[in-house]
Each structure stands twice: as C-alpha cells, then as structure tokens.
C-alpha cells in the first residue's frame, strides 16, 4: 500500500486575499533555501580562498553528469516551492472541502 503524499482536506487559510497563503509558503521555502545556500557558499568561498583556488573555480566548466544532477536538484526544489499550488489544484479536482479536512483530522485523532 502506498501512502498518499498530500494531506486530505481543505488547508486552513490565514489571509483573506486569494493566493496569499500560497505566496507566503513559496516565500518561506525560498528564504529557507537561500539561507542554507548562503551559508554553504560562504564556507566554500572561505575554504577556496585559504587554498588559493579562486582561479580554478572561475575556470570550472561542469560536465554533463553534473549539469544533470543540478537539474534534478532544481526540479526537487521547484516541487517544494509549488507544493501548495499543486495540492490546491488536486483538491479542486477532487472537490475537497473543509468538512473532509476535519473528518481526516478526526480519523487521525482516533488512531
């Protein structure tokens, strides 16, 4: 049996403007990604500088396998970024409701 990847039911909405909750979720994913990336890049720059590798980094041209790995990572990132938009579209297609969400929570609570 495969578990469903998305929670069933209508997600709570915090903002009145349509799409604002999705936008906020996307912004938070981007902020998380940016923060982790900035820390990692800072480490790489410091290590490279201490090792005298600045010119080698500038001259690097990634092989096809590296380009493909980067694309896979980028696609995984986009999946996280657009998670709520995809979930909302799937719920709309299934005609989900807040009642279904509440029923799902009740089922989980009952164990």
Backbone as a printed PyTorch tensor [residue, N CA C, xyz], in Angstrom:
tensor([[[  0.8410,  -1.1830,   0.0000],
         [  0.0000,   0.0000,   0.0000],
         [  0.8840,   1.2440,   0.0000]],

        [[  0.5960,   2.1690,  -0.8620],
         [  1.3420,   3.4210,  -0.8880],
         [  0.5700,   4.4940,  -0.1390]],

        [[  1.2880,   5.2420,   0.6490],
         [  0.6650,   6.3350,   1.3800],
         [  0.5160,   7.5350,   0.4700]],

        [[ -0.5320,   8.2420,   0.6610],
         [ -0.7800,   9.4450,  -0.1120],
         [  0.1970,  10.5290,   0.3200]],

        [[  0.7470,  11.2370,  -0.6340],
         [  1.7750,  12.2360,  -0.3420],
         [  1.1880,  13.5100,   0.2430]],

        [[ -0.0130,  13.8670,  -0.1290],
         [ -0.6510,  15.0940,   0.3530],
         [ -1.7010,  14.7770,   1.3990]],

        [[ -1.8130,  15.6480,   2.3790],
         [ -2.8680,  15.5000,   3.3780],
         [ -4.2150,  15.7930,   2.7120]],

        [[ -5.2190,  15.0440,   3.1110],
         [ -6.5530,  15.2720,   2.5510],
         [ -7.2280,  16.4270,   3.2640]],

        [[ -8.1680,  17.0150,   2.5890],
         [ -8.9760,  18.0500,   3.2080],
         [ -8.4870,  19.4440,   2.8930]],

        [[ -9.3200,  20.3860,   3.2160],
         [ -9.0240,  21.7890,   2.9550],
         [ -8.0230,  22.3020,   3.9650]],

        [[ -7.0410,  22.9820,   3.4960],
         [ -5.9970,  23.5490,   4.3320],
         [ -6.5000,  24.8420,   4.9850]],

        [[ -6.1440,  25.0990,   6.2510],
         [ -6.5610,  26.3570,   6.8740],
         [ -6.0070,  27.5510,   6.0900]],

        [[ -6.7810,  28.5880,   6.0200],
         [ -6.3650,  29.7880,   5.2940],
         [ -6.1720,  30.9080,   6.3020]],

        [[ -5.0290,  31.6040,   6.2070],
         [ -4.7010,  32.6380,   7.1750],
         [ -4.9190,  34.0470,   6.6250]],

        [[ -4.8910,  34.1910,   5.2990],
         [ -5.0390,  35.5070,   4.6760],
         [ -6.2950,  35.5230,   3.8120]],

        [[ -6.9630,  36.6760,   3.7660],
         [ -8.2020,  36.7860,   3.0030],
         [ -7.9730,  36.8400,   1.4990]],

        [[ -6.8920,  37.4410,   1.0790],
         [ -6.6340,  37.5960,  -0.3630],
         [ -6.3360,  36.2330,  -0.9880]],

        [[ -7.0040,  35.9200,  -2.0990],
         [ -6.7420,  34.6320,  -2.7580],
         [ -5.2770,  34.4980,  -3.1810]],

        [[ -4.7040,  33.3460,  -2.8920],
         [ -3.3270,  33.0810,  -3.3030],
         [ -2.2610,  33.5910,  -2.3530]],

        [[ -2.6350,  34.3970,  -1.3830],
         [ -1.6300,  34.9740,  -0.4850],
         [ -0.9900,  33.9010,   0.3970]],

        [[ -1.7730,  32.9360,   0.8580],
         [ -1.1980,  31.8360,   1.6440],
         [ -0.1880,  31.0540,   0.8060]],

        [[ -0.5240,  30.7940,  -0.4520],
         [  0.4130,  30.0990,  -1.3340],
         [  1.6780,  30.9220,  -1.5260]],

        [[  1.5130,  32.2190,  -1.7570],
         [  2.6780,  33.0860,  -1.9610],
         [  3.5630,  33.1020,  -0.7150]],

        [[  2.9510,  33.1740,   0.4590],
         [  3.7300,  33.1770,   1.6980],
         [  4.4890,  31.8630,   1.8640]],

        [[  3.8430,  30.7600,   1.5470],
         [  4.5110,  29.4620,   1.6340],
         [  5.6990,  29.4150,   0.6870]],

        [[  5.5110,  29.9160,  -0.5230],
         [  6.5980,  29.9260,  -1.5000],
         [  7.7420,  30.8190,  -1.0260]],

        [[  7.4190,  31.9560,  -0.4600],
         [  8.4480,  32.8740,   0.0370],
         [  9.2480,  32.2160,   1.1560]],

        [[  8.5680,  31.4980,   2.0460],
         [  9.2660,  30.8260,   3.1400],
         [ 10.1780,  29.7190,   2.6290]],

        [[  9.7260,  28.9690,   1.6140],
         [ 10.5870,  27.9420,   1.0200],
         [ 11.8160,  28.6020,   0.4000]],

        [[ 11.6140,  29.7000,  -0.3150],
         [ 12.7380,  30.4100,  -0.9280],
         [ 13.6980,  30.9480,   0.1290]],

        [[ 13.1620,  31.4990,   1.2080],
         [ 14.0140,  32.0310,   2.2780],
         [ 14.8440,  30.9200,   2.9120]],

        [[ 14.2220,  29.7630,   3.1380],
         [ 14.9380,  28.6270,   3.7120],
         [ 16.0590,  28.1790,   2.7790]],

        [[ 15.7330,  28.0440,   1.5110],
         [ 16.7150,  27.6130,   0.5250],
         [ 17.8560,  28.6290,   0.4120]],

        [[ 17.5140,  29.8900,   0.3730],
         [ 18.5170,  30.9440,   0.2400],
         [ 19.4500,  30.9750,   1.4450]],

        [[ 18.8890,  30.8480,   2.6320],
         [ 19.7030,  30.8790,   3.8440],
         [ 20.7030,  29.7200,   3.8710]],

        [[ 20.2300,  28.5180,   3.5620],
         [ 21.1220,  27.3570,   3.5440],
         [ 22.1830,  27.5060,   2.4620]],

        [[ 21.7790,  27.9930,   1.3220],
         [ 22.7130,  28.1810,   0.2080],
         [ 23.7720,  29.2290,   0.5490]],

        [[ 23.3680,  30.3010,   1.1770],
         [ 24.3130,  31.3660,   1.5360],
         [ 25.3460,  30.8660,   2.5350]],

        [[ 24.9190,  30.0960,   3.5320],
         [ 25.8650,  29.5330,   4.4970],
         [ 26.8520,  28.5980,   3.8080]],

        [[ 26.3330,  27.7610,   2.9320],
         [ 27.1870,  26.8080,   2.2160],
         [ 28.1820,  27.5440,   1.3170]],

        [[ 27.7230,  28.5270,   0.5960],
         [ 28.5910,  29.2960,  -0.2920],
         [ 29.6640,  30.0410,   0.5010]],

        [[ 29.3050,  30.5800,   1.6480],
         [ 30.2760,  31.2650,   2.4890],
         [ 31.3970,  30.3070,   2.8970]],

        [[ 31.0320,  29.0940,   3.2730],
         [ 32.0280,  28.0890,   3.6460],
         [ 32.9450,  27.7760,   2.4690]],

        [[ 32.3540,  27.5330,   1.3050],
         [ 33.1420,  27.2010,   0.1150],
         [ 34.0870,  28.3470,  -0.2460]],

        [[ 33.6100,  29.5710,  -0.2010],
         [ 34.4580,  30.7080,  -0.5370],
         [ 35.6270,  30.8490,   0.4300]],

        [[ 35.3790,  30.6330,   1.7160],
         [ 36.4540,  30.7470,   2.7050],
         [ 37.5000,  29.6440,   2.5170]],

        [[ 37.0400,  28.4110,   2.3050],
         [ 37.9610,  27.2950,   2.1010],
         [ 38.7490,  27.4950,   0.8090]],

        [[ 38.0650,  27.8910,  -0.2620],
         [ 38.7350,  28.0990,  -1.5510],
         [ 39.7620,  29.2210,  -1.4520]],

        [[ 39.4150,  30.2750,  -0.7630],
         [ 40.3380,  31.4000,  -0.6100],
         [ 41.5890,  30.9750,   0.1440]],

        [[ 41.4050,  30.2290,   1.2330],
         [ 42.5470,  29.7620,   2.0160],
         [ 43.4280,  28.8010,   1.2050]],

        [[ 42.8340,  28.0640,   0.2820],
         [ 43.5790,  27.0830,  -0.5170],
         [ 44.0980,  27.6720,  -1.8360]],

        [[ 43.7820,  28.9480,  -2.0990],
         [ 44.2400,  29.5830,  -3.3280],
         [ 43.5650,  29.0320,  -4.5850]],

        [[ 42.2850,  28.6930,  -4.4930],
         [ 41.5790,  28.0620,  -5.6040],
         [ 40.6440,  28.9990,  -6.3770]],

        [[ 40.7380,  30.2750,  -6.1580],
         [ 39.8340,  31.2170,  -6.8170],
         [ 39.8340,  31.0920,  -8.3290]],

        [[ 41.0100,  31.0260,  -8.9620],
         [ 41.1070,  30.9320, -10.4220],
         [ 40.5450,  29.6090, -10.9320]],

        [[ 40.7670,  28.5320, -10.2010],
         [ 40.2610,  27.2230, -10.6200],
         [ 38.7310,  27.1880, -10.5870]],

        [[ 38.1610,  27.8430,  -9.5990],
         [ 36.6950,  27.8960,  -9.5080],
         [ 36.1240,  28.6790, -10.6870]],

        [[ 36.7410,  29.8060, -11.0050],
         [ 36.2690,  30.6270, -12.1210],
         [ 36.3790,  29.8870, -13.4530]],

        [[ 37.3670,  29.0180, -13.5960],
         [ 37.6040,  28.3160, -14.8580],
         [ 36.7890,  27.0230, -14.9910]],

        [[ 36.1500,  26.5820, -13.9300],
         [ 35.4330,  25.2940, -13.9320],
         [ 34.2710,  25.2950, -14.9170]],

        [[ 34.1850,  24.2340, -15.7100],
         [ 33.0730,  24.0080, -16.6250],
         [ 32.5120,  22.6230, -16.3040]],

        [[ 31.2930,  22.5620, -15.7480],
         [ 30.7630,  21.2690, -15.2930],
         [ 30.4840,  20.3020, -16.4430]],

        [[ 30.7890,  19.0190, -16.2360],
         [ 30.4580,  18.0040, -17.2360],
         [ 28.9420,  17.7330, -17.2460]],

        [[ 28.4970,  17.0120, -18.2550],
         [ 27.0640,  16.7430, -18.4210],
         [ 26.4450,  16.0890, -17.1900]],

        [[ 27.1330,  15.1530, -16.5740],
         [ 26.5890,  14.4750, -15.3930],
         [ 26.3120,  15.4700, -14.2630]],

        [[ 27.1790,  16.4350, -14.0970],
         [ 26.9850,  17.4550, -13.0570],
         [ 25.7990,  18.3430, -13.4140]],

        [[ 25.6950,  18.7160, -14.6860],
         [ 24.5670,  19.5340, -15.1260],
         [ 23.2380,  18.8030, -14.8760]],

        [[ 23.2100,  17.5020, -15.1280],
         [ 22.0020,  16.7080, -14.8980],
         [ 21.6750,  16.6090, -13.4100]],

        [[ 22.7020,  16.4510, -12.5850],
         [ 22.4900,  16.4060, -11.1320],
         [ 21.9250,  17.7360, -10.6340]],

        [[ 22.4610,  18.8290, -11.1400],
         [ 21.9570,  20.1470, -10.7510],
         [ 20.5030,  20.3280, -11.1780]],

        [[ 20.1730,  19.8440, -12.3710],
         [ 18.7920,  19.9660, -12.8470],
         [ 17.8470,  19.1520, -11.9740]],

        [[ 18.2480,  17.9630, -11.5610],
         [ 17.4180,  17.1400, -10.6750],
         [ 17.2000,  17.8610,  -9.3420]],

        [[ 18.2510,  18.4760,  -8.8210],
         [ 18.1310,  19.2280,  -7.5650],
         [ 17.1950,  20.4170,  -7.7430]],

        [[ 17.3020,  21.0870,  -8.8870],
         [ 16.4410,  22.2440,  -9.1840],
         [ 14.9750,  21.8080,  -9.2700]],

        [[ 14.7200,  20.6670,  -9.9000],
         [ 13.3490,  20.1750, -10.0170],
         [ 12.7790,  19.8100,  -8.6430]],

        [[ 13.5920,  19.2140,  -7.7820],
         [ 13.1410,  18.8850,  -6.4190],
         [ 12.8000,  20.1650,  -5.6520]],

        [[ 13.6040,  21.1830,  -5.8430],
         [ 13.3470,  22.4790,  -5.2090],
         [ 12.0240,  23.0630,  -5.7010]],

        [[ 11.7990,  23.0230,  -7.0090],
         [ 10.5540,  23.5560,  -7.5670],
         [  9.3410,  22.7680,  -7.0740]],

        [[  9.5130,  21.4690,  -6.8630],
         [  8.4170,  20.6640,  -6.3060],
         [  8.0390,  21.1710,  -4.9190]],

        [[  9.0450,  21.4610,  -4.0930],
         [  8.7700,  22.0060,  -2.7560],
         [  8.1560,  23.3920,  -2.8570]],

        [[  8.6610,  24.2010,  -3.7580],
         [  8.2000,  25.5780,  -3.9000],
         [  6.7310,  25.6370,  -4.3070]],

        [[  6.3210,  24.7850,  -5.2280],
         [  4.9560,  24.8130,  -5.7480],
         [  4.0530,  23.7690,  -5.1040]],

        [[  4.4590,  23.2410,  -3.9560],
         [  3.6920,  22.1970,  -3.2760],
         [  2.2360,  22.6070,  -3.0490]],

        [[  2.0060,  23.7730,  -2.4470],
         [  0.6400,  24.1790,  -2.1260],
         [ -0.1970,  24.4210,  -3.3740]],

        [[  0.3890,  24.9900,  -4.3940],
         [ -0.3580,  25.2250,  -5.6250],
         [ -0.7960,  23.8930,  -6.2320]],

        [[  0.0940,  22.9030,  -6.2420],
         [ -0.2580,  21.5830,  -6.7660],
         [ -1.3170,  20.9150,  -5.8880]],

        [[ -1.1630,  21.0560,  -4.5600],
         [ -2.1190,  20.4580,  -3.6330],
         [ -3.4940,  21.0770,  -3.8180]],

        [[ -3.5530,  22.3950,  -3.9180],
         [ -4.8390,  23.0670,  -4.1130],
         [ -5.4920,  22.6390,  -5.4250]],

        [[ -4.6990,  22.4890,  -6.4540],
         [ -5.2410,  22.0510,  -7.7480],
         [ -5.7890,  20.6260,  -7.6350]],

        [[ -5.0640,  19.7520,  -6.9320],
         [ -5.5250,  18.3720,  -6.7570],
         [ -6.8110,  18.3370,  -5.9340]],

        [[ -6.8910,  19.1670,  -4.8900],
         [ -8.0990,  19.2240,  -4.0680],
         [ -9.2790,  19.7430,  -4.8700]],

        [[ -9.0330,  20.7410,  -5.6830],
         [-10.1090,  21.2800,  -6.5120],
         [-10.6040,  20.2080,  -7.4720]],

        [[ -9.6820,  19.4190,  -7.9960],
         [-10.0620,  18.3480,  -8.9210],
         [-10.8820,  17.2800,  -8.1990]],

        [[-10.5930,  17.0480,  -6.9250],
         [-11.3310,  16.0560,  -6.1340],
         [-12.5320,  16.6670,  -5.4260]],

        [[-12.6870,  17.9790,  -5.5550],
         [-13.7740,  18.7000,  -4.8970],
         [-13.7150,  18.5290,  -3.3810]],

        [[-12.4980,  18.6650,  -2.8090],
         [-12.3140,  18.5630,  -1.3660],
         [-13.0020,  19.7220,  -0.6560]],

        [[-13.2470,  19.5200,   0.6220],
         [-13.9200,  20.5440,   1.4070],
         [-13.3140,  20.6050,   2.8010]],

        [[-13.6770,  21.6490,   3.5330],
         [-13.1890,  21.7590,   4.9070],
         [-13.7630,  20.6360,   5.7720]],

        [[-14.9450,  20.1390,   5.3980],
         [-15.5350,  19.0300,   6.1470],
         [-14.6650,  17.7760,   6.0090]],

        [[-14.1420,  17.5230,   4.8000],
         [-13.2600,  16.3660,   4.5930],
         [-11.9750,  16.5160,   5.4080]],

        [[-11.4470,  17.7560,   5.4750],
         [-10.2360,  18.0140,   6.2470],
         [-10.4930,  17.7030,   7.7180]],

        [[-11.6110,  18.1940,   8.2410],
         [-11.9690,  17.9590,   9.6470],
         [-12.1770,  16.4640,   9.8970]],

        [[-12.8250,  15.7810,   8.9680],
         [-13.0530,  14.3440,   9.1080],
         [-11.7210,  13.5920,   9.1170]],

        [[-10.7800,  14.0000,   8.2740],
         [ -9.4610,  13.3700,   8.2470],
         [ -8.7420,  13.5650,   9.5720]],

        [[ -8.8180,  14.7750,  10.1290],
         [ -8.2000,  15.0350,  11.4330],
         [ -8.8470,  14.1870,  12.5190]],

        [[-10.1620,  14.0510,  12.4660],
         [-10.8650,  13.2160,  13.4470],
         [-10.4060,  11.7600,  13.3410]],

        [[-10.2630,  11.2600,  12.0910],
         [ -9.7910,   9.8930,  11.8920],
         [ -8.4020,   9.6940,  12.4640]],

        [[ -7.5260,  10.6750,  12.2450],
         [ -6.1520,  10.5850,  12.7640],
         [ -6.1680,  10.5990,  14.2890]],

        [[ -6.9920,  11.4650,  14.8700],
         [ -7.0700,  11.5870,  16.3350],
         [ -7.5640,  10.2910,  16.9830]],

        [[ -8.4530,   9.5890,  16.2790],
         [ -8.9880,   8.3430,  16.8220],
         [ -7.9460,   7.2180,  16.8060]],

        [[ -6.9230,   7.4050,  15.9200],
         [ -5.8320,   6.4450,  15.8620],
         [ -6.2000,   5.2630,  15.0910]]])
